Structures are given as C-alpha cells and as structure tokens.
Amino acid sequence: MALFKMIAGGTEKRVRILATIILIFGILGAVPAKASEAESYVRAIADKLEPLLGNGDLTYDNIDAFLAAHIAQQLDMRRIARYVLSKYWSKISAAERQRFMNVFKNSILESYKKHLYNYAKAEIRIVRSVEHPPAGVSVITKVRVPSKTPLSMNWRLYRTKDKLRIFDISVAGISKVTAARSEYKTVLEKHGFNHLISEICNRIEGKRPKSC
C-alpha cells in the first residue's frame, strides 16, 4: 500500500510538472502584440472613421455601414464570448456558442453606433498604449469635438492567429464586455441560455440578426 501511494504521488507530481512546462511554453510561444503595431492598427481605423464623423451628414445608416465594413470582422468574438459567458461557455453546445456570438456581436456594434452618433465633426487622437503580455495591448484614444468634453476610448486588442483583433472598446471608462459578463452571469443563473438570448435581442433597436 505504501509503495502504491509513493508511485501514485510520484505520478501526480510528474503530471503537475508537465502541466507547468506546457503552460510556460504556451506563454513563451504566444506572439506578443507590440504597442507600436497596435497604435498603427487603431490609427488605420481612425483614419477611415474621421471623414465619416466630419462630413456633417452623420446618420445611423452610414455609421452602420462603417461598422460593418471596418469593425464587425475585426471583433475577436470567440475570445469575447468565452470571457463574457465564463464557465457557461463549456456548458453550451457549439450551435449555442455560435448563436450567442452572432447576437452579442450585434449588441456590441449597436452600442458603438450610439456613442459615435453623438460625436459628429470629431477627430481622434492616440494618447498612449500599454502592453499586456503575452498577447494583449491597450491603445488609449481621445475623441475630440470643439463643443464637447473629449471622449475617452480604450481599445483592448489581442493577437489571434497572427493578427490583431478587437477584444473591447471601453467608452468613457465603461466596458461593454465587462458589464455584460456581470449582467449575463445573473441572467444565466436565474433563467438560462435561451432567456439570455431573448433579452439581448429585445434590446437591439436596429435590424436584428437571424440568430434572434
């Protein structure tokens, strides 16, 4: 019996050591997101956004078109969904995961649209960037309009499959992703997945995705 415990204990120790080695190599193997690259990434999007904000004809329709063309496909929806749903991600099916990602993407884009609509004739200035090893970086920007208080926007980016992707854009210190994680946890615990999807869909004021 003593010999069995010794062997079992040794096996457990080897497993822990192996897991630690795999984690270390995973971290070291992750391609870092550099601040300079992230700033160029955000600047490229801002250069496309500023003419829209400054043309004096800002509408929900042309903001929708901009978001669809330049932001929607840049969202790292799998990483976002895993974070927002937390432990519930592993409890739902692949089809339900895809459904959530489709619906929540629309919710995110609508949130950005409402903020941008109030900042016609704005210019966007990059203030600074902060790296979050191994693969994350934040780019802090200010959206300036002559008659309004500058709007702070924090772009949280991650490198996924060797490309930078948007994880979150905090506006005036408020993160859509973080707020959703807290709120949705309560809804999932009390009412379940289908009720959560219904709630998100009911809040979408524009065109709803087919997943609703």
N, C-alpha and C positions, 0 to 999 in steps of 0.2 A: 504493500500500500504506500509506504514511504517512497519507494522507488518510483511508483506511478505518479505521485504528487510532484516529485522532482522533475520527471520528464514533462508532465503537463505544464508545470511552472516555467520550465525552460522553453517550451513551445510558445507559451503566451508571451514570454519576453522577446523571443525572436520575431513574433508577429508584430509586436509594438515597435520594435526597432525597424523592421521592414516598412511599416506604415509611415514612420517618421522619415525614412530615407526617401520614400516615394513622394511625400509632401514637400520635402526640401527640393528635390529635383524638379517637381512641378512648379514651384515658385521660381526657381532659378531659370527654368525653361521658358517662363512666360515672357513674351516680348514686351518691354516697357513702353508706355505711352509717354513720349517726351513733351515737355511744356511747349517748346518752340513749334513742334509739329501740330499740337493741339490748337495753339493760337492761330496758326495758318488755316487750320480746318474751320475754326469759328469765323475767322476773318472772311474766308471764301463765302460762307453762308451769309454773313452780314453784308457783303458787297452786293449780293443779289437781293437782300431784303430792303436795304436803304432806298433804292429807287422806287420800290413799291410804297414805302411809308412816306416818301417825299413827293409823290406825284399829285397830291391834292385830291385824289379820287379813290380814297380807301373804302372798300366795301367788304362785307363778309365773303362775297363770292370770290373776289380776287385774292383775299387772304387764304381762303380755302385752296385755291389753285396753287398759290405759293407753297403752302404746307404740304400739299400732295406731291408737288414736284421736287421739293428740296428738304423736307423734314421727315415725312412719313417713312420712307425707306431707310432713313438713317437711324431710326429708333431701334435700339437693341432690345426688341420685345421679349425675347426669351429670357434674357438676364433680368429685365424689368419684372416680368411676370413671376419668375421664381422668387424674386425678392418680395414682391407685394403679397403673394399668396403664402409665402413662408412654408410651414410644414404641410399646408394643404396641397401644395404643388404635387407632392408624391402620392396624394390620396385620390387624385382625379385622373381620368383617362386621357389618352393622347388627344382624342377629339375634343374633350372638355378644355384641355390646355389651349388648343388652337382657337377654340371659341372665345375663351377669355382674352387671349392676345388680340384677336380681331376687334372685340368690343372695347377693350380698355384702350387700344390704340386710338380709336375714335374719340374716346373721352379725353385723352391727353391732348389731341390736336384741337379739340373744341376749347379746351382751357387756354391753350396758347393763342388761339384766334381771338378770344375775348380780351386778352391783355394787349395784343398788338393793335386791335381796333382803336384803342384809346391813345395810341401814340403815333398819330399821323405827323408827317414832317419831322420825324426823329432821325438822329444819327447815332450810330453805335460805336462805342469806344472800348477797346480792350484795356482793362486796368492791370491785371496781373494773372498769373497762373500758378497752380500748386500741384505738384506731382503726388500721386498716391500709389506707391509701389505695391505689387509688381506691374499692374497694367492699367491703372487709372490716373486721371488728371482732371483738375477743375480749371476752367477758364472763367474769370470774373469779368463781366462787362457792365457798362453803363449805357442805358438808352436815354438820350438827352433830347428834350423838347424845350424850346425857349420859354414857354409859359407854364411849364410843369416841373415838379420835382423829378430829378433823374431817377429812372427805374433801374434797380439793380437786378441783373440776370446772371446766375451762376450755372454754367454749362458743365455738367459732370459727364465725362467721356471715358469709355473703356475701349481697349483694343480687343476686337473679336475677329478671329480668323485673319489676322494680319491687317485689319482695317479698323480705323477709329469709328465708334458708333456712339450715339447719344443714349445715355442712361437716364438722365434727368436734366431739366432746365428749371432751376428754382427761380421764381419771380418774386421780388420784394421779400426775400427770405422764406418764402413759402414753397415747399416742395410738394408737387402733385403726387409723386411716387411715395414719399414718406407718409403723407397724410392718408393716402389710400391704403397703405399697409395696415395702419392702425384701425381705420374705419372698417375695412373689409374683414379683418380678423373677427370683430364683434358680430358682423352680419353672418359670416360663415358658421360661427359657433352657435348662433341662435336659430338661423333659418336655412342654412345650407347653400350649396353652389348655385342652383337654379334661381333661387330668390336673389342672390347677389347679382347675377347677370340681368335679371329683370330690373333691379334698382338702377344699375349703371345705364341700361338702355333708356329707362324712363327719364333720365336726366339729360340725355343727348337732345339738344334743341334742333339741331340741323338734321340732315339726312342720316338715318340710322343704317348701320351695316346689316347685311343679310343674316349675320350671326345672331342678331336680336330676335 
